[in-house]
Amino acid sequence: MEAALSSADQRALHDMYVPCHHDLMLYCLGKFKDPELAKDAASETLQKLLEHPNPTAINNLRAWLLTVAKNVCLTTLNTRNRRSGILESVSMWLSKRQQPEVELEMDSADLHEQCRTLLDEREYQLWQYVYEGYHDEEIAKMMEMSPKTVANKKSMIKKRLKDHLRN
């Protein structure tokens, strides 16, 4: 606000606003079901009244305040809905980016079946150990091979699976 209000103007605004405040708060509370958001909306509505060039020229102040409050509430709700939609789509995008493409398109049973048909028995066993979260050293001990051999076989299996599943 450009200039400070005179005490007479402040008193006039007070006399105009206070009788409508209760209805305004109830209206905003009905829109949000949250007392803090309702207070914010009512405060923003009062701010709009203070910024009005000639508040005494408003014929029906109660209707004007409720209309402004409705617009403030709708703007707030639309902003919140848009933000939640954006957050939801971002979280879905991130979760898809964290999973391999193959696992997004296939469930676990399909993946196991594809691996079972593509790999020989020993490779499939190695793949199962990797899938279950064993480290190269643990797999090497269980399959009686060196950790380097396990790493090499894992790379070959991974490449073969990627090529097959891509096609």
C-alpha positions in Angstrom: 0.0 0.0 0.0 1.4 3.4 -1.1 0.4 5.6 1.8 -0.5 5.0 5.3 -4.2 5.1 6.1 -5.5 8.0 8.2 -7.1 7.0 11.5 -10.5 7.9 10.1 -9.9 5.6 7.1 -8.7 2.8 9.4 -11.8 3.2 11.5 -14.0 3.1 8.4 -12.4 0.0 7.1 -12.6 -1.6 10.5 -16.3 -0.8 10.7 -16.8 -2.3 7.3 -14.7 -5.4 7.7 -15.4 -6.6 11.2 -19.1 -7.4 10.7 -18.2 -9.6 7.6 -15.1 -11.3 9.2 -17.0 -14.2 10.8 -18.9 -15.1 7.6 -15.6 -14.7 5.6 -13.7 -17.1 8.0 -16.6 -19.6 7.8 -16.6 -19.5 4.1 -12.8 -20.0 3.8 -12.9 -22.8 6.4 -15.6 -24.5 4.4 -13.4 -24.4 1.3 -10.2 -25.7 3.0 -11.2 -27.6 6.2 -8.0 -26.2 7.6 -8.0 -23.2 10.0 -4.6 -22.0 9.0 -5.4 -21.9 5.3 -8.7 -20.2 6.1 -6.9 -17.5 8.1 -4.5 -17.0 5.2 -7.3 -16.7 2.7 -9.2 -14.2 5.0 -6.0 -12.2 5.5 -5.4 -12.1 1.7 -9.0 -11.0 1.2 -8.6 -8.2 3.7 -5.4 -7.2 1.9 -7.4 -6.9 -1.3 -9.9 -4.7 0.5 -7.0 -2.5 1.7 -5.6 -2.2 -1.8 -9.0 -1.3 -3.3 -8.9 2.3 -4.6 -12.2 3.3 -3.0 -13.5 0.7 -0.5 -16.4 2.9 0.6 -17.8 2.8 -3.0 -18.4 -1.0 -2.8 -22.2 -1.3 -2.7 -22.4 -4.8 -1.0 -19.2 -5.3 0.9 -20.2 -8.8 2.2 -20.8 -10.1 -1.3 -17.6 -8.4 -2.6 -15.5 -10.0 0.2 -17.0 -13.4 -0.3 -16.3 -13.2 -4.1 -12.7 -12.1 -3.5 -12.4 -14.9 -0.9 -13.8 -17.4 -3.4 -11.2 -16.4 -5.9 -8.4 -16.5 -3.3 -9.5 -20.0 -2.2 -9.8 -21.3 -5.8 -6.4 -20.0 -6.7 -4.9 -21.6 -3.6 -6.7 -24.9 -4.2 -5.7 -24.9 -7.9 -2.1 -24.2 -7.0 -2.1 -27.0 -4.4 -3.7 -29.5 -6.8 -1.3 -28.6 -9.6 1.7 -29.0 -7.2 0.5 -32.3 -5.9 -0.1 -33.5 -9.5 3.4 -32.4 -10.5 4.9 -34.1 -7.4 3.1 -37.3 -8.2 4.2 -37.3 -11.8 7.8 -36.5 -10.8 7.8 -39.3 -8.2 6.4 -41.8 -10.8 9.0 -40.6 -13.3 11.8 -41.0 -10.7 10.6 -44.5 -9.6 10.6 -45.6 -13.3 14.1 -44.2 -13.7 15.3 -46.2 -10.7 14.2 -49.5 -12.1 15.7 -51.2 -15.1 13.5 -51.0 -18.3 13.0 -54.8 -18.4 11.6 -54.9 -14.9 9.1 -52.2 -15.7 7.7 -54.1 -18.6 7.8 -57.6 -17.1 6.9 -59.0 -13.7 9.3 -61.2 -11.8 7.8 -64.5 -13.0 8.0 -63.4 -16.7 11.6 -62.4 -16.1 12.5 -65.7 -14.5 10.9 -67.6 -17.4 12.8 -65.6 -20.0 16.0 -66.2 -18.2 15.3 -69.9 -17.8 14.8 -70.4 -21.5 17.7 -68.2 -22.6 20.4 -69.4 -20.2 21.9 -72.8 -19.6 21.5 -74.4 -16.2 24.8 -73.1 -14.7 24.3 -69.5 -16.1 20.7 -69.5 -14.7 21.9 -70.6 -11.3 24.5 -67.8 -11.3 21.8 -65.3 -12.4 19.6 -66.5 -9.6 22.3 -65.8 -7.0 22.8 -62.3 -8.4 19.1 -61.7 -8.4 18.9 -62.8 -4.8 21.6 -60.2 -3.9 24.8 -62.3 -3.4 28.2 -60.7 -4.0 30.7 -62.1 -6.5 32.9 -63.6 -3.7 29.9 -65.5 -2.2 28.8 -66.7 -5.6 32.3 -67.8 -6.5 32.4 -70.0 -3.3 29.0 -71.5 -3.9 29.7 -72.3 -7.6 33.4 -73.1 -7.1 34.9 -70.6 -9.5 37.0 -67.4 -9.1 35.3 -64.1 -8.3 36.8 -62.8 -11.6 35.1 -65.6 -13.6 31.8 -64.8 -11.8 32.2 -61.1 -12.8 32.9 -62.0 -16.4 30.0 -64.5 -16.6 27.7 -61.9 -15.0 28.7 -59.3 -17.7 28.1 -61.9 -20.5 24.7 -62.9 -19.1 23.7 -59.3 -18.6 24.6 -58.5 -22.2 22.8 -61.5 -23.6 19.6 -60.8 -21.5 19.6 -57.1 -22.6 20.0 -58.0 -26.2 17.3 -60.7 -26.0 14.8 -58.6 -24.1 15.3 -55.5 -26.2 14.3 -57.5 -29.3 
